[in-house]
Amino acid sequence: MKQGVKALRRTVCVRLAAVVAVGWLGVAGAQRPTTATAPIALQGNGPYYRLALPLGIYAHAAYGDLRDLRVRNAAGNAVPYAWLRNEAAEPQFTSKEVPIFALPATASGTADSAEDASLGFRVRPDGSLALARNPARKPAEAAQWLIDASQLKGGLLQARFDVAPAARGLFAFRLEASDDLRHWRPVGGEEQLVRLAHGGQTIERLAVDLGGVHARFLRLRWSDPQNGAPLTGVAIDSVQEVEPVAPLQWTSALKPERCGTDHCDYALPRGLPVESLRVDLADVNTLAQVGVSGLFTATPAAAEPVFVPRNPLYALRHQQRRPAPAASSPGEVPLLDTVVYRLAQGAGEARSPLLALDGRSYSHLRLRTAGPVSVLGPTPPTIAVGATPRTLVLLAQGAAPFSLSWNTAPEKQVVQGGAPGAALPLATLLPGYSPSKPVTAGEASVTLPPAPVAAVEAVVAAAAQLPVPVQPDPFRKWWLWGALGVGLLLLAGMAWSLFASLRKDRALAD
């Protein structure tokens, strides 16, 4: 009888230990992040490769700053990598008045012809233009303009136009770029110069973003050659950066998450560095003065280092602006004051331009109106935000294929620069690295898996998905612990009942 009791006790103890172990593993498994991967394709001889990450990566990774990213080889070992531009030399800005030349329309009355009026120029030894013959016309008669940017270095950020003081209207045009006056390529789509009087206010939009294009010459063609603005001058802002900058990608239209009496807040994809903003008003003939602010989920610490804007156009436009107004609430960072509008003008519409922002990551953007929020129209506007993809440099160490991996849920042990395979300083990855010289590397690309199902999706201009992941439920962990506790209590009750029955049987046997 004693042998049977001992065996039964051992069985109960083993089962109890098994239940406890399963419970612990269940809780630990629920908290341990899973890892996802995506294949990396390499082009070039290496051994270093430059990889621009699609904006969709923010929907997948557990952290907005991408600290959980790893690059792995075929054996699954971590491959060294570093973030590009984090340590590059500061960009150098230049603002300069450039020569412009008024060109006539062709015999057909348009600016389009195989006989290119710009061929009436010759190039001086310093690369600037001089007239070979005199095709110039009065500014009011010019169907197109040639802009000489040959003396500028680096990427062209924006063109600032001066027009005759009496000019009023909406002047649509297209820009083209060339390095030899013969072969031209488009720069963006149709743009507008705007000078209008509306509601007692004068609205001007005389600056156009050039997107960092590299070109010696620009050509402006009026969409309606009979309705061109009389230009009196053009100034171009340019920037010299050591590392090339990837073009902006855009989200689709984002609706406001909430609106108050004098503001609307728009939720942004987690971790997305916001560098440009487009405000799309729902109703025609709407104009409003607004302030744009970024919101943090928590107020930044006072000891944080001074933030340097990542968007060079923002830095250029705001380096000498007046101090920003005080924030209306904790965690709010005022960015700019502007006028947004959508006005009917002739056969088209005048819309407010793109707004350059600082490139910081915010949880929300806030549009605050000078009066009631209804000045934006009966339907609140939608917005779209643009961001430059982050770029890393990897060392192709080990055998291909290579892959990008990341955690899909936060993990306490993941810290910047502290976990195996985390990003290195550029000087460590590249012996002899100099911030004043570009990194020599091949090109790499990555194909991301479909976005998480539990996400609010936003589509970038290149049709990539940019969802906002749903944050893990904080009560789930406590629910698991509670379930484990209930299971242990039930098991303890069963064990107590079994031992009580054994004692009773033993007493009867004695």
C-alpha positions in Angstrom: 0.0 0.0 0.0 2.8 2.4 0.9 4.4 1.7 -2.5 1.2 2.6 -4.3 0.8 5.9 -2.3 4.4 6.9 -3.1 3.9 6.2 -6.8 0.6 8.2 -6.8 2.4 11.1 -5.1 5.1 11.0 -7.7 2.5 11.0 -10.5 0.7 14.0 -9.0 4.0 16.0 -8.5 5.1 15.3 -12.1 1.7 16.4 -13.5 1.8 19.5 -11.3 5.3 20.4 -12.5 4.2 19.9 -16.1 1.2 22.2 -15.7 3.4 24.9 -14.1 6.0 24.5 -16.9 3.4 24.8 -19.6 1.9 27.9 -18.0 5.3 29.5 -17.8 6.1 28.7 -21.4 2.8 30.1 -22.5 3.3 33.4 -20.7 6.9 33.6 -22.0 5.9 32.7 -25.5 3.2 35.4 -25.5 5.7 38.0 -24.5 8.6 36.9 -26.7 8.6 38.7 -30.0 8.5 36.7 -33.3 10.9 37.5 -36.1 10.1 38.2 -39.7 12.5 38.3 -42.6 12.6 39.7 -46.2 15.1 38.9 -49.0 17.8 41.4 -50.0 19.0 41.5 -53.6 22.5 42.8 -54.3 23.8 44.6 -57.4 27.5 45.4 -57.9 30.8 44.0 -56.7 30.6 45.0 -53.0 31.8 44.2 -50.4 29.6 47.2 -49.2 26.1 47.8 -50.4 23.7 50.7 -49.9 20.1 49.7 -49.0 17.3 52.3 -49.0 14.4 50.9 -46.9 10.9 51.1 -48.2 8.6 53.2 -45.9 6.5 50.1 -45.3 9.2 48.9 -42.9 7.7 51.1 -40.2 4.5 49.0 -40.3 6.5 45.8 -39.6 9.2 46.7 -37.1 8.6 46.7 -33.4 10.3 50.1 -32.9 9.8 53.4 -34.8 13.6 54.0 -34.7 14.2 50.6 -36.4 16.6 49.6 -33.6 15.4 45.9 -34.0 16.6 45.6 -37.6 19.2 43.0 -38.4 20.9 41.9 -41.7 21.7 38.2 -41.9 23.5 35.9 -44.3 22.6 32.4 -45.6 23.8 30.9 -42.3 21.5 33.1 -40.3 24.5 35.1 -38.8 24.2 38.8 -38.3 25.9 40.9 -40.9 27.5 44.3 -39.9 25.7 47.4 -41.0 25.5 51.1 -40.3 23.0 53.9 -40.9 24.0 56.2 -43.7 24.0 60.0 -43.3 23.9 59.9 -39.5 27.5 61.0 -39.4 27.9 62.8 -42.7 29.1 66.4 -42.9 26.5 69.1 -42.6 24.9 70.2 -45.9 26.1 73.4 -47.4 23.3 75.8 -48.7 23.6 78.4 -51.4 21.1 81.0 -52.5 21.8 82.9 -55.7 20.2 85.0 -58.3 20.6 83.3 -61.7 20.5 84.6 -65.3 17.2 84.1 -67.1 16.4 84.5 -70.8 12.9 85.2 -72.3 12.3 82.9 -75.3 9.7 83.4 -78.0 7.0 81.1 -79.2 7.6 79.2 -82.4 6.0 79.9 -85.7 3.0 77.7 -84.8 2.4 80.0 -81.8 3.5 77.4 -79.2 6.6 76.7 -77.2 6.8 73.1 -78.6 8.8 72.7 -81.8 11.7 70.7 -83.2 13.4 74.1 -83.7 14.5 74.7 -80.1 14.8 78.4 -79.3 17.4 77.6 -76.7 19.9 76.7 -79.4 20.5 80.4 -79.9 22.9 80.3 -77.0 26.6 79.4 -76.6 28.4 78.2 -73.5 31.2 80.3 -72.1 34.4 78.7 -70.7 33.1 78.9 -67.1 29.9 77.0 -68.2 27.5 79.9 -68.2 25.3 80.9 -71.1 25.7 83.8 -73.6 23.5 84.7 -76.5 24.7 83.5 -79.9 21.8 85.3 -81.5 19.1 87.4 -80.0 15.9 85.4 -79.5 14.9 87.4 -76.4 11.5 89.0 -76.2 9.8 91.3 -73.7 8.9 89.4 -70.5 5.2 89.7 -71.2 5.6 88.1 -74.6 7.8 85.2 -73.6 6.3 81.8 -74.1 9.2 80.1 -72.3 12.1 81.0 -70.2 15.7 79.6 -70.0 17.2 79.6 -66.5 21.0 79.3 -66.2 21.9 77.3 -63.1 25.3 76.3 -64.3 27.2 78.2 -61.6 25.4 76.4 -58.8 26.7 73.2 -57.2 24.8 70.4 -55.7 21.1 69.6 -55.8 18.6 72.4 -56.7 16.1 72.7 -53.8 13.7 75.5 -54.9 13.3 78.3 -57.4 12.0 81.7 -56.2 10.4 83.8 -58.9 10.0 87.5 -59.0 7.1 88.8 -61.3 6.0 92.3 -62.3 4.2 94.1 -59.4 1.0 94.4 -61.4 0.8 90.8 -62.4 -2.3 89.0 -61.0 -3.6 85.5 -61.7 -2.8 81.8 -61.8 0.1 81.0 -64.1 0.6 77.2 -64.8 3.9 75.9 -66.2 6.1 72.9 -66.5 9.9 72.7 -65.8 12.5 70.7 -67.7 16.2 70.2 -66.9 19.2 69.8 -69.2 23.0 69.7 -69.1 23.6 70.4 -72.8 20.6 72.4 -74.0 19.6 69.6 -76.4 18.3 66.8 -74.2 15.6 67.8 -71.7 13.9 65.8 -69.0 10.9 66.8 -67.0 11.2 68.1 -63.4 8.0 67.2 -61.5 4.5 67.8 -62.9 2.6 71.0 -63.7 3.3 73.8 -61.2 1.7 77.2 -60.6 2.8 80.7 -59.8 0.0 82.4 -57.9 -0.8 86.0 -57.1 -4.4 86.6 -56.2 -6.5 88.9 -54.1 -9.2 87.1 -52.1 -11.2 88.2 -49.2 -9.1 91.3 -48.6 -5.9 89.2 -48.6 -3.2 88.9 -51.2 -2.2 85.3 -51.8 1.3 84.6 -53.3 3.0 81.4 -54.3 6.1 82.3 -56.1 8.5 79.5 -54.9 8.6 76.0 -56.5 10.3 72.9 -55.1 12.8 71.4 -57.4 13.3 68.2 -55.5 17.1 68.3 -55.4 17.5 67.8 -59.1 21.0 68.1 -60.5 21.1 70.1 -63.7 23.0 73.0 -65.3 20.0 74.5 -67.1 16.2 74.7 -66.5 13.5 75.6 -69.0 10.1 76.9 -68.0 7.2 76.4 -70.4 3.9 78.1 -69.8 1.0 75.8 -70.1 -0.9 78.6 -71.8 1.8 80.6 -73.7 -0.7 83.5 -74.1 -1.1 83.8 -70.3 2.4 83.7 -68.9 3.7 85.8 -66.0 6.1 88.6 -66.8 9.2 87.3 -64.8 11.7 89.9 -63.6 14.1 87.5 -61.8 14.8 84.0 -60.5 16.8 82.9 -57.4 17.6 79.3 -56.8 18.5 77.7 -53.5 20.8 74.7 -53.7 22.4 72.3 -51.3 25.6 70.3 -51.4 25.4 67.0 -49.5 28.0 64.3 -49.2 25.6 61.4 -49.5 22.8 61.2 -52.1 19.3 61.7 -50.9 16.5 59.3 -51.9 13.4 60.9 -53.3 10.4 61.5 -51.0 7.7 58.8 -50.8 4.1 59.9 -49.9 1.3 58.4 -47.9 -2.2 58.4 -49.2 -4.9 60.7 -47.9 -5.1 60.7 -44.0 -8.4 61.7 -42.4 -8.4 63.5 -39.0 -8.6 61.2 -36.0 -10.3 63.8 -34.0 -11.3 67.5 -34.3 -11.8 70.1 -31.6 -13.3 73.6 -31.7 -10.1 75.1 -33.3 -8.0 72.2 -34.4 -7.9 68.7 -36.1 -5.4 66.0 -35.2 -4.1 63.4 -37.7 -2.6 60.1 -36.6 0.7 59.3 -38.4 2.3 56.0 -39.1 4.5 55.1 -36.2 8.2 56.1 -36.5 7.7 57.9 -39.9 10.0 60.9 -40.2 7.7 63.6 -41.6 9.5 65.9 -44.0 6.7 67.3 -46.2 3.0 67.9 -45.9 0.2 68.4 -48.3 -3.2 69.8 -47.1 -6.1 68.9 -49.4 -9.2 71.0 -48.7 -12.5 69.4 -49.5 -14.3 72.5 -50.8 -13.4 75.0 -53.5 -13.0 78.7 -52.6 -11.7 77.9 -49.1 -8.9 79.8 -47.5 -7.7 79.7 -43.9 -4.8 80.7 -41.7 -3.5 77.6 -39.9 -0.6 76.6 -37.6 1.0 73.2 -38.1 2.3 71.4 -35.0 3.7 68.0 -34.2 2.5 66.0 -31.3 4.4 63.5 -29.2 2.8 60.7 -27.1 5.0 61.9 -24.3 6.8 65.2 -23.6 10.5 65.0 -24.7 13.0 65.2 -21.9 14.5 68.6 -21.4 18.0 67.1 -21.6 17.5 65.9 -25.2 20.2 67.2 -27.6 19.2 70.0 -30.0 17.3 68.4 -32.9 18.8 69.1 -36.4 16.1 69.1 -39.2 16.6 66.3 -41.7 14.8 68.2 -44.4 17.2 70.7 -46.0 14.4 72.7 -47.4 12.8 73.1 -43.9 16.2 74.2 -42.5 16.6 76.7 -45.4 13.2 78.2 -45.1 13.1 78.4 -41.3 16.7 79.2 -40.3 16.0 82.9 -40.0 12.2 82.8 -39.3 10.7 84.4 -36.2 10.5 82.3 -33.1 7.7 79.8 -33.1 4.6 80.5 -30.9 4.4 78.7 -27.6 2.9 75.3 -27.6 -0.8 75.1 -26.5 -0.4 71.7 -24.8 2.4 69.5 -23.5 4.1 67.4 -26.1 3.2 69.8 -28.9 5.9 71.3 -31.1 4.9 74.3 -33.3 6.4 73.9 -36.8 5.0 76.7 -39.0 2.2 79.1 -39.7 0.8 79.3 -43.2 -2.3 79.9 -45.3 -4.0 76.9 -46.9 -6.3 77.5 -49.8 -8.2 76.0 -52.7 -9.6 78.6 -55.1 -11.3 78.5 -58.4 -9.4 80.5 -61.0 -10.4 80.6 -64.7 -10.3 77.0 -66.0 -8.3 75.7 -63.1 -7.7 75.8 -59.4 -5.1 77.4 -57.2 -4.0 75.1 -54.3 -1.7 75.8 -51.5 1.8 74.4 -52.0 3.6 71.5 -50.3 4.9 72.5 -46.8 8.4 71.5 -45.7 8.6 70.0 -42.2 11.5 69.1 -40.0 11.8 65.3 -40.6 11.1 64.3 -37.0 8.8 61.5 -36.0 5.5 62.5 -34.4 2.5 60.5 -33.3 0.1 63.2 -34.7 0.1 66.3 -36.8 -2.2 69.1 -35.6 -3.8 71.8 -37.8 -4.8 74.7 -35.6 -7.1 77.4 -37.0 -7.1 81.1 -36.1 -10.9 80.8 -35.6 -13.3 77.9 -35.4 -12.3 74.8 -37.2 -15.2 75.3 -39.6 -13.1 77.8 -41.5 -11.5 74.8 -43.2 -14.9 73.9 -44.6 -17.9 71.8 -43.6 -15.7 68.7 -44.2 -12.3 68.7 -42.5 -9.4 68.5 -45.0 -7.3 65.4 -45.5 -3.5 65.5 -45.5 -0.7 63.5 -47.0 2.9 63.3 -45.6 6.1 62.7 -47.4 9.3 61.1 -46.0 12.8 60.2 -47.2 13.5 56.4 -46.8 16.2 55.6 -44.3 19.3 54.1 -45.9 21.9 51.7 -44.4 25.2 50.4 -45.6 25.9 46.7 -45.1 29.0 44.5 -45.4 28.3 41.4 -47.4 30.0 39.1 -44.9 29.4 35.4 -45.4 27.5 33.6 -48.1 24.4 34.9 -50.0 21.5 35.1 -50.0 21.2 37.9 -47.5 18.0 39.0 -45.7 16.6 41.7 -43.5 15.0 40.6 -40.2 13.1 42.5 -37.5 11.0 41.8 -34.4 7.3 42.1 -34.7 6.7 42.9 -31.1 8.7 45.0 -28.6 11.3 43.3 -26.5 12.9 44.8 -23.4 16.3 43.4 -24.3 16.5 45.2 -27.6 18.5 48.4 -27.0 20.2 50.7 -29.5 23.7 49.6 -30.1 23.7 47.0 -27.3 22.3 43.8 -28.9 24.2 41.5 -31.2 23.9 42.6 -34.8 22.8 46.1 -34.0 23.9 49.1 -36.2 27.5 50.1 -35.9 29.1 53.6 -36.3 30.1 54.2 -39.9 33.7 54.7 -38.8 33.7 51.2 -37.4 32.0 49.6 -40.4 34.2 51.5 -42.9 37.9 51.8 -41.8 39.2 55.2 -42.9 35.7 56.7 -43.3 35.6 60.4 -43.8 32.3 62.4 -43.3 33.4 64.7 -46.2 33.5 61.9 -48.7 30.6 59.8 -50.1 30.5 56.1 -49.3 31.5 53.8 -52.2 29.0 51.0 -52.3 26.9 48.9 -54.6 23.1 49.0 -54.6 20.8 46.7 -52.7 17.0 46.3 -52.6 14.6 44.5 -50.3 11.1 43.1 -50.9 8.9 43.3 -47.8 6.2 40.8 -47.1 2.5 41.9 -47.0 1.7 44.4 -44.3 0.3 43.1 -41.0 -3.4 42.4 -41.0 -4.0 44.3 -37.8 -3.0 47.7 -39.1 -4.5 50.9 -40.4 -3.2 51.1 -43.9 -1.9 54.2 -45.7 -0.6 53.9 -49.3 2.5 55.7 -50.4 2.9 57.3 -53.8 4.8 54.3 -55.1 1.8 52.0 -54.1 3.7 50.6 -51.1 1.6 50.0 -48.0 2.3 52.1 -45.0 0.0 50.7 -42.2 -0.1 51.7 -38.6 0.2 48.5 -36.4 -2.2 48.0 -33.6 -0.4 48.2 -30.3 -0.4 45.0 -28.1 -3.3 44.9 -25.6 -1.7 45.7 -22.2 -4.3 43.6 -20.4 -3.4 40.5 -22.4 -0.4 39.8 -20.2 -2.4 40.0 -17.0 -5.1 37.8 -18.5 -2.5 35.1 -19.2 -1.1 35.4 -15.6 -4.7 35.1 -14.3 -5.4 32.1 -16.4 -2.2 30.4 -15.1 -3.2 31.2 -11.5 -6.7 29.7 -11.9 -5.2 26.6 -13.5 -2.8 26.2 -10.6 -5.6 26.6 -8.1 -7.7 24.0 -9.8 -4.7 21.6 -9.9 -4.0 22.2 -6.2 -7.7 21.5 -5.4 -7.5 18.2 -7.4 -4.3 17.2 -5.6 -5.8 18.0 -2.1 -8.9 16.0 -2.9 -6.7 13.1 -4.1 -4.5 13.1 -1.0 -7.5 13.4 1.3 -9.0 10.3 -0.4 -5.7 8.4 0.0 -5.5 9.3 3.7 -9.1 8.1 4.2 -8.4 4.8 2.4 -5.3 4.3 4.4 -7.2 4.9 7.7 -9.8 2.3 6.7 -7.1 -0.2 5.8 -5.4 0.2 9.2 
